Amino acid sequence: MDHHYKESLAIKYLSGEASIAELEELKALLKSDAAFKKQFVELRDIWNVAHPNEFNNHKAFLRFQDRIKQSEIREKKSTSFQWLKYAAVAALIAISLLVGKVFLTEQQEELKYYTFQTKAGERQQVQLPDGTIVWLSGQTELTYSSEFNDLNRTVRLNGDAFFDVRHNARKPFEVLSGNHVVKVLGTRFRLEARADASIVTTVLEEGKVQITIPERQLRCVLLPGQKSVYDKRLKELRKRIEPDIEKYTAITRGQLVFKDEPLHVLAQRLENWYGVTITVDAAIQDLRFTGTFEKESIEDVLNILSMSNGIKYMRTNGTINITLN
């Protein structure tokens, strides 16, 4: 692996900008590469001595690194890490007095993961350690590690959720969904990213977000009122205006809103909202519906749809079948 890439991973860790994936990669390197492990430990100790109160300040590290590079030029050293051996000796006494953030020890504490999970038809509002509020739809899983809000603000999502992200310019907030990444500073957005679905949708209400698909080198930036759609099968990322933001923010108000939606799409949303199974006759799948529901039962919703659109429904073995009236 390229030496500069290894060094960049170490720098990202020290500056608090490493993602969960990068931290895992760094740990693997430290476990398999004894020479790099020694260099990293020395680098970490020098960092703690040079800037004991600026552990997460990337600019401070760059200034420190620049001073070392100038020293390297004067000393005409041949390797990029040789300066650490001399600096470590000079800082030995100070190191013993510091209590830094330890990444690697013989009894390293295992990384812990925390998960919020909703069942079909269940909705939940949660607050993350950084103050971010998340509204989870049914059959949704949100996971973050014990390093969240310390070294990073990275979460993983499988499902449908609305995020009201607490602003922190030093630590961008990242949502990982397979190979789909949403990166923000502080904003409000809806992300529908189910592992078993072919489409990932991001809709922005406030702020600014960046969508990336690293393995495909795809990227787009959303502004308020815009929507991105990533097609997993076609490997395409598209951006467009979303005129019905209310439909996507309704979850924060406990509402189910649909506007001019085909019945087959509406059926999927009803399944997730109420935790039921629905089949739709092929002849009426493209009938379109508009409505707002809050505390109505699934029967109430189906009765209203039936009265206004000439359809009927029947329960059979736990499944709701919708057909022509």
C-alpha positions in Angstrom: 0.0 0.0 0.0 1.2 3.5 -0.8 3.2 5.1 2.1 1.4 8.5 1.6 -2.0 6.8 1.8 -1.0 5.2 5.2 0.1 8.6 6.4 -3.1 10.2 5.3 -5.1 7.7 7.3 -3.1 8.5 10.4 -3.6 12.2 9.8 -7.4 11.8 9.4 -7.5 9.9 12.7 -5.5 12.5 14.6 -7.6 15.4 13.2 -10.9 13.6 14.0 -12.0 13.4 10.4 -11.7 9.6 9.7 -14.9 7.8 8.8 -15.8 4.4 10.3 -14.5 2.6 7.2 -11.2 4.5 7.4 -10.8 3.7 11.1 -11.3 0.1 10.4 -8.8 0.2 7.6 -6.3 1.9 9.9 -6.7 -0.7 12.6 -6.1 -3.5 10.1 -2.9 -1.8 9.0 -1.7 -1.4 12.5 -2.4 -5.0 13.2 -0.6 -6.3 10.1 2.3 -3.8 9.6 4.6 -3.7 12.6 6.8 -1.0 11.2 3.8 1.3 10.5 2.4 0.5 14.0 5.7 1.8 15.6 5.7 4.9 13.4 2.0 5.6 14.2 2.5 5.3 18.0 5.4 7.8 17.8 3.3 10.1 15.6 0.4 10.0 18.0 2.6 10.7 21.0 4.3 13.7 19.3 0.9 15.0 18.3 -0.3 14.9 22.0 2.8 16.7 23.1 2.8 19.4 20.4 -0.9 20.2 20.7 -2.4 18.7 23.9 -5.5 21.0 23.6 -5.9 20.7 19.9 -6.4 17.0 19.3 -9.2 17.6 16.8 -7.8 20.7 15.2 -6.6 19.8 11.7 -5.1 23.2 11.0 -2.9 22.9 14.1 -1.6 19.6 12.9 -0.8 21.0 9.4 1.2 23.8 11.0 3.0 21.3 13.2 3.6 19.0 10.2 5.0 22.0 8.2 7.5 22.7 10.9 8.7 19.2 10.8 9.0 19.2 7.0 11.2 22.3 7.3 13.3 20.5 9.8 13.6 17.5 7.4 14.9 19.8 4.7 17.6 21.2 6.9 18.6 17.8 8.2 18.3 16.2 4.7 16.5 13.1 6.0 15.7 10.5 3.4 12.5 9.0 4.9 9.3 10.9 5.9 9.0 9.3 9.4 12.6 9.6 10.5 12.0 12.9 12.2 9.7 11.1 14.7 12.6 9.2 16.4 14.3 12.5 17.3 11.2 14.4 18.3 10.1 11.5 20.4 13.3 11.7 22.5 12.9 15.4 23.0 9.3 15.0 24.1 9.8 11.9 26.4 9.4 13.7 29.7 6.3 15.6 28.5 4.7 12.5 27.2 4.8 10.9 30.6 2.7 13.8 32.0 0.0 13.7 29.3 -3.1 11.8 29.2 -3.9 11.7 25.5 -6.5 9.9 23.4 -5.1 6.4 23.0 -6.0 4.6 19.8 -3.7 1.5 20.2 -2.8 -0.3 23.5 -2.2 -3.8 24.5 -5.7 -3.9 26.1 -7.5 -1.8 23.5 -11.1 -1.3 24.3 -13.3 -2.9 21.7 -15.3 -0.7 19.4 -19.0 -0.8 20.4 -22.0 -0.3 18.1 -25.4 1.0 19.0 -28.5 0.4 16.9 -32.0 1.8 16.8 -34.4 -0.5 15.0 -38.1 -0.2 14.2 -40.6 -2.9 13.3 -43.1 -2.9 10.5 -45.6 -0.1 11.2 -43.6 1.4 14.0 -42.1 4.9 14.0 -39.5 6.3 16.4 -37.8 9.6 17.2 -34.3 9.3 18.5 -31.6 11.8 19.6 -27.9 11.0 18.8 -25.1 11.9 21.1 -24.3 15.1 19.1 -27.8 16.4 19.5 -29.0 15.3 16.0 -32.6 14.3 15.8 -33.7 11.4 13.6 -37.2 10.2 12.8 -37.3 6.5 11.8 -40.0 5.0 9.6 -41.1 1.4 9.9 -38.6 -1.4 9.3 -35.6 0.9 9.6 -32.2 0.3 11.3 -29.8 3.1 12.3 -26.4 2.2 13.7 -23.4 4.2 15.1 -20.3 3.3 17.0 -18.8 4.3 20.3 -16.5 6.7 18.5 -19.5 8.8 17.3 -19.2 12.5 18.2 -15.6 11.9 19.4 -13.7 10.9 16.3 -16.5 11.1 13.7 -20.2 11.6 13.2 -20.9 8.6 11.0 -24.0 6.5 11.0 -25.3 3.6 8.9 -28.9 3.5 7.7 -30.9 0.7 6.3 -34.4 2.0 5.8 -36.2 5.3 5.7 -35.4 8.3 8.0 -35.6 12.0 8.3 -32.5 13.8 9.8 -32.3 17.1 11.6 -28.5 17.3 11.9 -26.8 19.5 14.6 -24.3 21.8 13.0 -20.6 21.1 13.6 -18.2 22.4 10.9 -15.3 20.5 12.4 -17.0 17.1 12.1 -19.2 16.6 9.1 -22.1 14.2 9.6 -22.1 11.2 7.3 -24.9 8.6 6.5 -23.7 5.4 4.9 -26.1 3.2 3.1 -24.2 0.5 1.2 -22.0 2.4 -1.2 -24.2 5.5 -1.0 -22.8 8.3 1.2 -24.6 11.5 2.3 -22.2 14.1 3.9 -23.5 17.2 5.7 -22.5 19.8 8.3 -25.9 20.8 9.6 -29.2 20.4 7.7 -32.6 18.7 7.4 -33.1 15.9 4.9 -35.0 12.7 4.2 -33.1 9.6 3.1 -34.9 6.5 1.8 -32.2 3.8 1.5 -33.5 0.2 2.0 -31.0 -2.6 1.3 -33.6 -4.6 -0.7 -34.7 -1.6 -2.8 -33.2 -0.7 -6.2 -33.6 3.1 -5.6 -32.0 5.4 -3.0 -33.7 8.8 -2.5 -32.4 11.9 -0.7 -34.6 15.0 -0.4 -33.2 18.2 1.2 -35.4 20.6 3.1 -32.7 22.9 4.6 -28.9 23.4 4.4 -26.7 21.6 1.9 -25.7 17.9 1.4 -23.2 16.1 -0.8 -24.1 12.7 -2.3 -21.3 10.4 -3.4 -21.0 6.9 -4.7 -17.3 6.3 -4.3 -17.0 3.1 -6.2 -18.6 4.7 -9.3 -17.0 8.1 -8.8 -20.4 9.7 -8.8 -21.2 12.9 -6.9 -23.8 15.6 -6.7 -24.6 18.5 -4.3 -28.2 19.2 -3.2 -29.7 22.6 -2.3 -33.0 23.1 -0.5 -35.9 21.8 -2.5 -33.8 19.4 -4.5 -33.8 15.6 -4.7 -31.3 12.9 -5.7 -32.2 9.5 -7.0 -29.5 6.7 -7.2 -30.5 3.7 -9.3 -28.4 0.7 -8.0 -29.1 -1.4 -11.1 -28.3 1.2 -13.7 -25.5 2.7 -11.5 -26.9 6.2 -12.2 -27.2 9.2 -9.9 -29.7 11.9 -10.9 -30.7 15.2 -9.4 -33.9 17.2 -9.8 -36.3 19.7 -8.2 -38.7 18.2 -5.7 -41.9 20.3 -5.6 -43.6 18.3 -2.8 -41.1 18.7 0.1 -44.0 18.5 2.6 -44.5 14.8 1.6 -41.0 14.0 2.8 -41.0 16.1 6.0 -44.5 14.8 7.1 -42.9 12.1 9.2 -41.7 14.8 11.7 -45.3 15.7 12.2 -46.5 12.1 12.5 -48.3 12.3 9.1 -48.5 10.2 6.0 -48.8 12.5 2.9 -49.1 11.4 -0.7 -49.8 13.6 -3.7 -50.8 12.3 -7.1 -49.1 9.0 -6.4 -49.8 5.7 -8.3 -51.5 3.1 -6.3 -48.6 0.6 -6.5 -46.3 3.2 -4.9 -48.9 4.2 -2.3 -49.4 0.5 -1.4 -45.7 0.2 -0.6 -45.8 3.3 1.6 -48.9 2.0 3.4 -47.1 -1.3 4.0 -44.2 0.5 5.7 -46.4 2.9 7.6 -48.9 0.3 9.0 -46.9 -2.9 9.0 -49.2 -4.7 6.6 -48.9 -6.7 3.4 -50.8 -5.3 0.4 -51.3 -6.6 -3.2 -52.7 -4.4 -6.0 -54.5 -5.7 -9.1 -52.4 -5.1 -12.2 -55.4 -3.2 -13.9 -55.4 -0.5 -11.3 -51.7 -0.1 -10.3 -51.5 3.3 -12.0 -54.5 4.9 -10.5 -53.4 8.1 -8.7 -54.2 9.3 -5.2 -53.8 12.4 -3.0 -54.3 12.5 0.7 -53.0 13.3 4.2 -53.5 10.9 7.1 -52.3 11.2 10.7 -54.2 9.0 13.3 -56.4 7.0 10.9 -56.2 3.2 11.0 -55.3 1.3 7.8 -59.0 0.4 7.5 -59.9 4.1 7.7 -57.4 4.9 4.9 -58.6 2.0 2.7 -62.3 3.0 3.2 -61.6 6.6 2.2 -59.6 5.4 -0.9 -62.4 3.0 -1.8 -65.2 5.6 -1.6 -63.4 8.2 -3.8 -61.7 6.0 -6.4 -64.0 3.1 -7.2 -61.7 0.4 -5.7 -62.4 -2.2 -3.0 -60.2 -4.2 -0.7 -60.4 -7.6 1.1 -58.3 -9.3 3.7 -57.2 -12.8 2.9 -54.9 -14.8 5.2 -53.4 -11.6 6.6 -52.9 -9.9 3.2 -54.9 -6.9 2.0 -55.9 -7.3 -1.7 -57.0 -4.2 -3.6 -59.0 -4.7 -6.7 -61.6 -2.9 -8.9 -65.0 -2.3 -7.4 
